Amino acid sequence: MNRICFLAAIVVVFVVQSAARSQSQDPPKFEVAGEFTTLQRDSPIGFSVGKRTVAGLGGRFTYNFNSVFSFEGAGYFFPEDCFDCDGPGEATEILGGVKVGKRFDRWGVFAKARPGIFYHDSTFGGPVTCLNITCPTPIEPFEIKKIHFAVDIGGVVEFYPSRRIVTRFDAGDTIVNFRGTVTDGIVRRPGGGFDPFQFVLPGRTSHNFQFIAGVGLRF
């Protein structure tokens, strides 16, 4: 009987220690973080400017289901009024999706997929420059505001200085499905004067490298 009790005690201790170890390996459920990001933006079709890198700031909220699977939402604002970017003006990203990977004692590596929207806003108008002279007929100022579908796909590396602090680095492809846009313009007549016209920028899918770095609090 004593031997049975002794073996039962060992089993209980082993189970308790295993459960405690498993629980300690699970991260805290919630994370909030401030993040800095850079995004490469394409030039519109017909422009030879190439890609331009713009900087932005944002934040992230993550819910860790367990040590492998997490759901998160994030938002980023790019204040540069990028006139010659595909989707001109200031830009905002709002994303939400999943993160899946492997955690170790002090670091973790993950893959992410976060669909969402890409919004840009820019104002055009006023006196229009034509061939280095000011056109006699100004165009009334107008705004271009567009919302496009986007998805952020890439990889994540995290470091854990403590159980409550996480530092994180993301690198990936932000894919934006730009819808077609009708834009007003003005053209010089051969005999003099100007005529208004409209031109259509066709829809396209743009691939944009995005880097993100941030520090967060886990609780």
PEZI-V219112 format. One record per helix or strand. SS is the DSSP state (helix for helix, strand for strand). FROM is the first residue (numbers start at 1). LEN is the number of residues. If there is no record, write none. Layout:
((SS | FROM | LEN) (SS | FROM | LEN))
This chain:
((helix | 2 | 24) (strand | 30 | 12) (strand | 52 | 13) (strand | 69 | 14) (strand | 89 | 15) (strand | 107 | 20) (strand | 129 | 2) (strand | 133 | 2) (strand | 139 | 21) (strand | 165 | 14) (strand | 181 | 8) (strand | 194 | 8) (strand | 204 | 15))
